């Protein structure tokens, strides 16, 4: 493994020494958001493999999503917690080794926040928070990141470490995750070795042992980004590195920002097919709990080349759901006679329940070439459309169609187009044009909040009806494109100068952060530079090597911290008990 790491490091240094000339701006799907666990552990792993540019990218994203208190929640805007702040600190300490002076102030502020939030008994929130906070604070002190000019600060941090260690030694962990991080925080190598774990916990355990300086063996595949990062950290295996880098998005690691079904709905529209491989891996995590959900998910499963789980019966389904089940079965090559017979026997005068159910059944019958007299159904749809347009809601004074969901009219476009009902088609298009917002989006009902799925359904319906040249379609597609895609330009490099409007350049020379530049920067002689684009509310953060990023000193604290167990442990537990007792007494006064 060491030989592999050495070769990898040498290759990376050679590659990073070559100036990178930017190409044209790329328009790519932008549907993820950074999360602290994914990004922080990716940084830890890639620091070990010498991917220092990627480390700085991840660190800058962590800086971008921190709170005003230099603390972190799971993601931007979420409640800050000790465990996420500790994860971010561990990552930023690696970044500080590459760009000295860039993250030091934030690290000291984050350490202060942790001390401020520590409970009197030495804990933070729960066992995992406490273990991770202890790990981060100990490395913060041992690694030389503390600002020694802050009078008394070192003593405060060391006291917080002692209180946390005492609490952990006197508290029993309840889960494998707690045990792993607890043993890691207390340096309990033997207990980690003796643990029997399965699945993702194998990567967690290997990570903890590697952090403590142990050689570990690990194999297998892992689903979560955190587990993949931990596996890479522990082994240096190139397959984990490749997998981790595949999961990077514009410099960060994270989760989907949008609903999986929203993205799959959009992927039905021409030009958006590349969203499908992004969303499909998440679909398998959605498990239907009843027959209604099984019907709704069936089409999405087929989109992702999965075999859908079909309902056990049809008696509890709405007419449109029975029709959809028949359509799905047809696509799967299964017999759908029962569904068609059921619909034929339950329709009343060509009507199934309401406008939407009727139009959906009619459309599926047409798709399946069912022998059926469509006239009564089409006449009902025409009359109902007129009623919705001309009738006023007595409660609001608005036309009834204001309260009708947008997808009713979307499917109406398909039916009226297929059956040559030009008047009804034009009236429906007029209603949709009235409902469409200036930015091209469609709400669920008239005047409500714009939604991805409503917009996607209209665009898809217009596409199915052959109306892709309509203004409604073009504006809807433009909205989806602007929402789900981003144009990411790269810097233009001329000689020793890099330029990119509305971008911030972070400059690193000889292992030190030497400042920022806006719009352009002289990059000759640098280790490298990091481009944040745009400067405010960044979309992408990219590191470019010049002479090559390097760590000014090796990691400290990993596997090198002395842990005092017996005598010190008893003393710390006693001290923790005194603190708790004093706290209780104060509470009684």
ChimeraX attribute file (.defattr): number of C-alpha atoms within 10 A of each C-alpha:
attribute: neighborCount
match mode: 1-to-1
recipient: residues
	/A:1	11
	/A:2	9
	/A:3	8
	/A:4	12
	/A:5	17
	/A:6	13
	/A:7	10
	/A:8	16
	/A:9	17
	/A:10	12
	/A:11	12
	/A:12	19
	/A:13	19
	/A:14	12
	/A:15	15
	/A:16	23
	/A:17	17
	/A:18	13
	/A:19	18
	/A:20	17
	/A:21	12
	/A:22	13
	/A:23	11
	/A:24	10
	/A:25	12
	/A:26	12
	/A:27	12
	/A:28	14
	/A:29	18
	/A:30	22
	/A:31	19
	/A:32	18
	/A:33	17
	/A:34	26
	/A:35	21
	/A:36	28
	/A:37	23
	/A:38	26
	/A:39	27
	/A:40	29
	/A:41	25
	/A:42	30
	/A:43	31
	/A:44	24
	/A:45	27
	/A:46	23
	/A:47	23
	/A:48	20
	/A:49	22
	/A:50	21
	/A:51	20
	/A:52	28
	/A:53	28
	/A:54	24
	/A:55	28
	/A:56	28
	/A:57	25
	/A:58	34
	/A:59	27
	/A:60	24
	/A:61	24
	/A:62	26
	/A:63	17
	/A:64	15
	/A:65	21
	/A:66	23
	/A:67	17
	/A:68	7
	/A:69	12
	/A:70	22
	/A:71	28
	/A:72	29
	/A:73	21
	/A:74	20
	/A:75	20
	/A:76	17
	/A:77	11
	/A:78	12
	/A:79	12
	/A:80	18
	/A:81	18
	/A:82	29
	/A:83	28
	/A:84	23
	/A:85	31
	/A:86	29
	/A:87	23
	/A:88	30
	/A:89	30
	/A:90	23
	/A:91	27
	/A:92	28
	/A:93	25
	/A:94	26
	/A:95	28
	/A:96	24
	/A:97	24
	/A:98	28
	/A:99	29
	/A:100	21
	/A:101	18
	/A:102	22
	/A:103	21
	/A:104	20
	/A:105	14
	/A:106	18
	/A:107	26
	/A:108	20
	/A:109	16
	/A:110	23
	/A:111	27
	/A:112	19
	/A:113	16
	/A:114	26
	/A:115	21
	/A:116	11
	/A:117	15
	/A:118	19
	/A:119	18
	/A:120	16
	/A:121	21
	/A:122	24
	/A:123	26
	/A:124	24
	/A:125	13
	/A:126	12
	/A:127	24
	/A:128	23
	/A:129	21
	/A:130	29
	/A:131	28
	/A:132	24
	/A:133	31
	/A:134	32
	/A:135	25
	/A:136	26
	/A:137	28
	/A:138	19
	/A:139	22
	/A:140	21
	/A:141	18
	/A:142	15
	/A:143	17
	/A:144	13
	/A:145	20
	/A:146	21
	/A:147	15
	/A:148	10
	/A:149	8
	/A:150	9
	/A:151	9
	/A:152	9
	/A:153	16
	/A:154	15
	/A:155	10
	/A:156	15
	/A:157	21
	/A:158	15
	/A:159	14
	/A:160	25
	/A:161	22
	/A:162	22
	/A:163	23
	/A:164	30
	/A:165	28
	/A:166	25
	/A:167	25
	/A:168	26
	/A:169	18
	/A:170	16
	/A:171	12
	/A:172	12
	/A:173	18
	/A:174	9
	/A:175	10
	/A:176	16
	/A:177	16
	/A:178	19
	/A:179	21
	/A:180	26
	/A:181	26
	/A:182	28
	/A:183	23
	/A:184	25
	/A:185	25
	/A:186	22
	/A:187	23
	/A:188	19
	/A:189	18
	/A:190	10
	/A:191	12
	/A:192	20
	/A:193	14
	/A:194	8
	/A:195	14
	/A:196	10
	/A:197	13
	/A:198	10
	/A:199	12
	/A:200	19
	/A:201	18
	/A:202	19
	/A:203	27
	/A:204	23
	/A:205	30
	/A:206	26
	/A:207	27
	/A:208	28
	/A:209	25
	/A:210	22
	/A:211	20
	/A:212	21
	/A:213	15
	/A:214	16
	/A:215	12
	/A:216	15
	/A:217	11
	/A:218	15
	/A:219	11
	/A:220	11
	/A:221	15
	/A:222	19
	/A:223	9
	/A:224	12
	/A:225	21
	/A:226	23
	/A:227	26
	/A:228	28
	/A:229	29
	/A:230	29
	/A:231	32
	/A:232	29
	/A:233	27
	/A:234	26
	/A:235	25
	/A:236	21
	/A:237	17
	/A:238	15
	/A:239	12
	/A:240	23
	/A:241	21
	/A:242	12
	/A:243	16
	/A:244	23
	/A:245	16
	/A:246	10
	/A:247	17
	/A:248	19
	/A:249	19
	/A:250	19
	/A:251	24
	/A:252	30
	/A:253	27
	/A:254	20
	/A:255	17
	/A:256	15
	/A:257	12
	/A:258	15
	/A:259	14
	/A:260	19
	/A:261	19
	/A:262	17
	/A:263	23
	/A:264	27
	/A:265	22
	/A:266	26
	/A:267	21
	/A:268	18
	/A:269	18
	/A:270	13
	/A:271	11
	/A:272	19
	/A:273	14
	/A:274	13
	/A:275	21
	/A:276	19
	/A:277	13
	/A:278	18
	/A:279	21
	/A:280	20
	/A:281	11
	/A:282	14
	/A:283	18
	/A:284	11
	/A:285	8
	/A:286	11
	/A:287	11
	/A:288	15
	/A:289	8
	/A:290	11
	/A:291	18
	/A:292	17
	/A:293	16
	/A:294	20
	/A:295	23
	/A:296	16
	/A:297	20
	/A:298	21
	/A:299	21
	/A:300	20
	/A:301	18
	/A:302	14
	/A:303	17
	/A:304	17
	/A:305	10
	/A:306	14
	/A:307	13
	/A:308	18
	/A:309	15
	/A:310	19
	/A:311	17
	/A:312	9
	/A:313	10
	/A:314	16
	/A:315	9
	/A:316	11
	/A:317	15
	/A:318	14
	/A:319	24
	/A:320	22
	/A:321	22
	/A:322	28
	/A:323	27
	/A:324	21
	/A:325	25
	/A:326	23
	/A:327	23
	/A:328	19
	/A:329	18
	/A:330	15
	/A:331	11
	/A:332	12
	/A:333	9
	/A:334	11
	/A:335	10
	/A:336	17
	/A:337	12
	/A:338	12
	/A:339	21
	/A:340	19
	/A:341	10
	/A:342	15
	/A:343	18
	/A:344	15
	/A:345	9
	/A:346	13
	/A:347	15
	/A:348	12
	/A:349	10
	/A:350	21
	/A:351	20
	/A:352	22
	/A:353	14
	/A:354	12
	/A:355	20
	/A:356	21
	/A:357	19
	/A:358	21
	/A:359	26
	/A:360	23
	/A:361	27
	/A:362	23
	/A:363	23
	/A:364	20
	/A:365	19
	/A:366	16
	/A:367	11
	/A:368	15
	/A:369	9
	/A:370	12
	/A:371	8
	/A:372	11
	/A:373	9
	/A:374	13
	/A:375	11
	/A:376	13
	/A:377	20
	/A:378	20
	/A:379	13
	/A:380	18
	/A:381	23
	/A:382	18
	/A:383	12
	/A:384	14
	/A:385	18
	/A:386	15
	/A:387	14
	/A:388	16
	/A:389	15
	/A:390	12
	/A:391	13
	/A:392	15
	/A:393	14
	/A:394	9
	/A:395	6
	/A:396	9
	/A:397	9
	/A:398	12
	/A:399	16
	/A:400	16
	/A:401	22
	/A:402	20
	/A:403	15
	/A:404	16
	/A:405	15
	/A:406	25
	/A:407	22
	/A:408	18
	/A:409	25
	/A:410	24
	/A:411	23
	/A:412	25
	/A:413	28
	/A:414	23
	/A:415	24
	/A:416	22
	/A:417	20
	/A:418	16
	/A:419	13
	/A:420	10
	/A:421	14
	/A:422	13
	/A:423	12
	/A:424	20
	/A:425	21
	/A:426	14
	/A:427	16
	/A:428	22
	/A:429	19
	/A:430	12
	/A:431	17
	/A:432	20
	/A:433	16
	/A:434	12
	/A:435	20
	/A:436	21
	/A:437	18
	/A:438	11
	/A:439	13
	/A:440	20
	/A:441	25
	/A:442	31
	/A:443	20
	/A:444	20
	/A:445	17
	/A:446	20
	/A:447	13
	/A:448	12
	/A:449	11
	/A:450	18
	/A:451	14
	/A:452	23
	/A:453	23
	/A:454	23
	/A:455	28
	/A:456	28
	/A:457	24
	/A:458	27
	/A:459	28
	/A:460	26
	/A:461	22
	/A:462	24
	/A:463	19
	/A:464	16
	/A:465	17
	/A:466	13
	/A:467	18
	/A:468	17
	/A:469	10
	/A:470	12
	/A:471	12
	/A:472	22
	/A:473	22
	/A:474	15
	/A:475	19
	/A:476	25
	/A:477	25
	/A:478	14
	/A:479	21
	/A:480	21
	/A:481	18
	/A:482	13
	/A:483	13
	/A:484	19
	/A:485	16
	/A:486	17
	/A:487	14
	/A:488	17
	/A:489	18
	/A:490	22
	/A:491	24
	/A:492	17
	/A:493	19
	/A:494	10
	/A:495	10
	/A:496	13
	/A:497	13
	/A:498	22
	/A:499	20
	/A:500	20
	/A:501	15
	/A:502	13
	/A:503	24
	/A:504	24
	/A:505	27
	/A:506	22
	/A:507	23
	/A:508	28
	/A:509	23
	/A:510	19
	/A:511	21
	/A:512	21
	/A:513	20
	/A:514	15
	/A:515	12
	/A:516	15
	/A:517	13
	/A:518	16
	/A:519	17
	/A:520	20
	/A:521	19
	/A:522	17
	/A:523	23
	/A:524	15
	/A:525	13
	/A:526	21
	/A:527	25
	/A:528	27
	/A:529	27
	/A:530	22
	/A:531	29
	/A:532	26
	/A:533	23
	/A:534	18
	/A:535	17
	/A:536	11
	/A:537	10
	/A:538	16
	/A:539	18
	/A:540	23
	/A:541	26
	/A:542	21
	/A:543	24
	/A:544	23
	/A:545	25
	/A:546	23
	/A:547	21
	/A:548	25
	/A:549	29
	/A:550	23
	/A:551	19
	/A:552	14
	/A:553	12
	/A:554	11
	/A:555	16
	/A:556	16
	/A:557	20
	/A:558	17
	/A:559	17
	/A:560	14
	/A:561	14
	/A:562	9
	/A:563	13
	/A:564	12
	/A:565	15
	/A:566	9
	/A:567	8
	/A:568	14
	/A:569	19
	/A:570	15
	/A:571	14
	/A:572	22
	/A:573	22
	/A:574	15
	/A:575	18
	/A:576	25
	/A:577	16
	/A:578	13
	/A:579	17
	/A:580	16
	/A:581	14
	/A:582	13
	/A:583	14
	/A:584	11
	/A:585	10
	/A:586	9
	/A:587	8
	/A:588	6
	/A:589	5
